[in-house]
Amino acid sequence: MNHSRSRRNPTREPDFPTAKPPSPGGSSGGGAGAAMRLIVPLQGVVQGRGGLILGSVIPGALYYFFQLYLKRCRSAKPNSNPPSPSSSSAQLADLSRSSSRSNLSSRGSVGPVRVSARANSIAKPNASPYYIGLERASEDPYDRFDNPDGIMQLGLSENRLSLDLIETWILENLERSMIGGADGNLNISGIATYQPLDGMMEMKIAVAGFMSQVMGTTVSFDPSRLVLTSGATPAIETLCFCLADQGNAFLVPTPYYPGFDRDMKWRTGVELIPVHCRSSDNFALSVTALDQAFNQARKRGQRVRGILISNPSNPIGNMLNKETLYSLLDFAREKNIHIISDEIFAGSTYGSEEFVSMAEILESEDFDKDRVHIIYGLSKDLSLPGFRVGVIYSFNTSVLAAAKKLARFSSVSAPTQRILISMLSDTRFIQRYIETTRERIQKMYVAFAAGLKQLGIECTKSSAGLYCWADMSGLIRPYNEKGELELWDKLLKIGKINVTPGSACHCIEPGWFRCCFTMLAEEDIPVVIKRIQRVVET
Amino acid sequence: MARVPALTTSIQYTQHYLLEKLVVKGVVVLMGFCSLSTLAMADRHGEDSPYFAGWKAYDLNPYDLLYNPSGIIQMGLAENQVGTDLLEEWLEKHSDIPTWKGTLTSFKQTALYQDYHGLANFRKALANFMAEVRGRRVKIDPDMIVLTAGATAGNEILTFCIADPGEALLVPTPYYPGFDRDLRWRTGVDIIPVKCYSYNNFEVTLPALEKAYQEGLSKKQSIKAILITNPSNPLGLTISPQTLTMILDFAAEKSIHVISDEVYAGTVFSSQPFTSILEIVQSSNKYDPETVHVVYSLSKDLGLPGFRIGAIYSSNPRIITASRRMSSFSLISSQTQVLLKCLLSDSGFIAEYLATIKERLKRRHGEFKRGLKEIGIDSLEGNAGLFSWVNLRNLLVCDNWDGEMKLWRVILEEIGLNVSPGCSFHCEEPGWFRVCYGNMSEDEMNVALGRIKAFMSAGRAQEIAVLSMGKTDALAAAEGSSGVAAAACTSLGLDAGDLQPEPLAH
């Protein structure tokens, strides 16, 4: 089951050519090159003797090899490894090949100018229903008044419930916060000129403060261990670049956020190994499963560099308790691997359960901190995805040094940082904002889950995040991924709602769907439920 | 008897093996055996060059007219502050804009907007601005703009799109030191320098291109593109239409892409207007437009590097799709997009701003060049950029890279200026330095000029040469025996850190 699932899933196909043995084309090219080196001097001999047969055979052979070369040239997929001069024959082949290539190009007969193999693979049409759904919904977005027949977007985990609070604050404070200096004077050079590319120190202090405020003040974050990036997406990619080489892998408990397949793999060449969690234990993470996946990878000769956990989990909305975090740390130490803990929903919790950050565990116990790296961002907990602020928090000085340098490729805009420094430093406002947001998320969760229950659809118990993880396995036929995608398609086309199917999250059991309810207004809930009902009844 | 050497070999081998383990995995040992990627541990980022070392020295002792008049003047940073007063004035006048009052985009839309296409009206305004700095002789389609957080990310993303690991780009020298990091570090792509020389003002020539191309081929490297910087950093010169045509012809013949980094397009102050590569491509049907890509940014022309606005302009659909998707790693804050949309749409202001900075840069360039000329220092006759490319070859105690590094240290420690040595730009001839004047007030530039003048008139150049060669060789050097001087230089190496920083001459 495990195997069939991963094989069928479109996102599992490798984005990057990983280290492959040299293609057979290479040897034929070498043969052609070597043969040409032999044959060309022969021509003189042939003409001298006037051999009619040889005279026609040799140009024929030349033409044949020429074709072979062209074919090789066209089909040649660039090897991901830089060419290493391993044997003299390979060198010889390459030399003659390159010289004939320049002859060709001077005649202008080389094909079109190509883009890189990785660009080709990234430019491929979207195959994941996650992205297809997002696109469809954005083409025809629902609006209670302007477009009541549009598609309702429940596929994007965005929090729109408390934007009014942020807007009010901005309207009252923005002018002063962005370009006003501490003394109230206008000071543009503080935002216009080059600022530290990994974030201003003031911003790091403000974000560190916000993080501990959100995570329950029992844990404090050291601003000097923060690297700011333009969103959590580059934060996670940057960490991958720092921790793993091309072809290395991370263990990722499923179901997981569909974007990881892009963010972590596209440019790094890193691979993700799904570690399956099941509904029978509320999709809790088991170290036994991790251990199994680790050993299987090792048998395949693949190097596992770390585990990626999202806590609170996206798409399930549950949290890892202290015991699990301890056992994860033990496992990582035993296997000598890293842990990336994605905690971007840390502040979006509700209910009685307390969120425990990995940082809190490390602070209280004598663990090896160097292997733990935390991802955070302001897109979810502060509902400002447009402002692009992500965070790498690491205890490892080498990782921090490298990440700071890499931050130049994804820096946060300085005026945006200025506004956020003011906003985050207003701790009274932030406290009110966090509390209100939690109340509102909980209210929506309760209403949404109750609506689904009326239709006989159960959700897993969750106490964080902006979504429900709904079990619609009773509604799919056949009971497999095909059935699941058929239901997803019906929900999109007939019900006009976009949700994320479990298969996009690599869930091992078919029939689960992630529904983000924070995209909706309260009045929209009955509309969504009615639409699902319409699909259920057809 | 035979066993002894065998044993020795095996011990040696073991020792060697252990040593190698220790060295290679040294980091691992330090970090509790949890290793990092090769990328994180390698020095491919190239930040160990003097270009960056000088910045650190400046950070420790920065010049300030009032508080630290003897501090180091930062002339290593290509930042445009000559028009900051205009920007400040505009923002003061339009202080209600950042609050979203009266703009088309509501706050809610802005806060949530994270689409990698970028706000449509911002892209339109940027396209208009890009056409404006290219003299309206170029059509810019907003849909062919991919936004990135700075040109740094733009260059990297384009490289990701055009070449695979192990493949190479041709880059004419001298080139911006950051390219070594931006184009190579994460992409695994290599740079093959196209060597240019002072005899023709470092202009790219066809034989130089051909030579670099053949050099790549002989290393079995597949060459995917030529990347030019126009106007050039560090030369402060635009590339002539003839040379651009030659480059395009060359690229077409070799079937490779052309990337034109035009981040200084708006700083061209000569009466001869700037010619973008797009102008040539669009005005003839000889070249495939899908092979020509431009990188642009508002950091230099608008003097807003803190805003992190970069752009890739390409008409290649595949590259647009791939780079747009990759731009999700490098998005621009929507708040910043809204603000700049308003700024860029104010066409009256933009025209005035561009005209003013050109005029001011022209004056500064003239003053700086004249000031140097008075004391016998030659510099390139530039027509763009925020810096001068200065020839100090005559001042080198030995005509090699050691000599250049020595002089660079003297300029930093004795004259108190952080300038960038030619070697960090991969210049082929020692003795050239890039000196930035766009990031300071005119007064500060004059202080810098004054320091150079004082240094030269005190004959300090000669004294330094003597000092740095040690007491024994001092006489020989003073007599002008350049051979001895050169030898002394080489033997001292780069680590002649025993130069005593002396009080600055005012």
Interface residues (C-beta under 8 A of the other chain):
Chain A: P78 N79 S80 N81 P82 P83 P85 Q91 D94 L95 S98 S99 R101 S102 S105 S106 G108 V110 G111 P112 V113 V115 S116 A117 R118 A119 N120 I122 A123 S138 E158 R160 L163 I166 E167 I170 L171 L174 E175 M178 I179 L186 I188 S189 I191 A192 T193 Y194 Q195 S230 G231 T233 P234 E237 F241 C242 L243 A244 D245 Q246 N248 R262 D263 W266 R267 R305 N336 I337 H338 D368 D370 R371 S379 S383 L384 P385 G386 F387 R388 N396 S398 V399 A402 K405 L406 R408 F409 S410 S411 V412 S413 A414 P415 T416 I419
Chain B: V27 M31 G32 F33 C34 L36 S37 T38 L39 A40 M41 H45 E47 L77 E79 Q81 T84 L87 E88 L91 E92 S95 D96 P98 T99 W100 F107 K108 T110 A111 L112 Y113 Q114 D115 A149 G150 T152 A153 E156 F160 C161 I162 A163 D164 P165 G166 E167 R181 D182 R186 G188 Y213 Q214 L217 S218 K220 Q221 S222 K224 A252 E253 K254 S255 I256 H257 D288 E290 T291 G303 L304 P305 G306 F307 R308 N316 R318 I319 T321 A322 S323 R325 M326 S328 F329 S330 L331 I332 S333 S334 Q335 T336 L339 N439
